[in-house]
Amino acid sequence: MTTKTAPIRKKTKSSAKPAAPAGIRRVWQLQEAKAKLSELVDRSQSQGAQLITRHDRPVAFVVAADEYERIRPKKTLVDILLECPVRVDLDITRSKEFPRDIEL
């Protein structure tokens, strides 16, 4: 009596390029982005943000400087917290006591 076994299939990577996220005009492989940096920068200025991938995983965005300035936060978190109208006096001095002993 012989038994039939299913053939072993090798896992292969999909040849389809990953879809660009919303608002991204083009996805560039890192190697291509390095070779065509000037074109990449030009497209970021004329078409919007460009996504760079390495091994089909997003690694960087190229955005025009004026777009970056528009979306960049104008204030830091420290500035926002310092402007907070609620003031609480906190005692932030370090305790002089030794830490408790624990058994290991």
C-alpha positions, 0 to 999 in steps of 0.5 A: 500500500502506497500513500500519496503526499502533497508536494512541498511548495516553496514559499515565494515572495509576491512579485506585486509591489506594495500599495502606496499609503494614502497621500503617497504618490510613488513608492521607491525601492531604496536602491532606485532612490539612491540612483535617482535622488535628484528625480526623487526630490523633484517629484516630492516637490511637484507631486507630494510625499514619496515613500522609500522601502527596503525589502518591501518595508517602509523606511523613509519618506521624502517630503518637500521642505515647504510641506514639512514646514507646514505639517511640522509642530510649531511648539514643542511638548515642553512649550505646551506644558509650560504654557499650561494655566494649571500650576501644581507645586511638586516636590521633586527632591530626591529622598535620602532614604535607602531603598528597602531590602529584598530577598532574592 
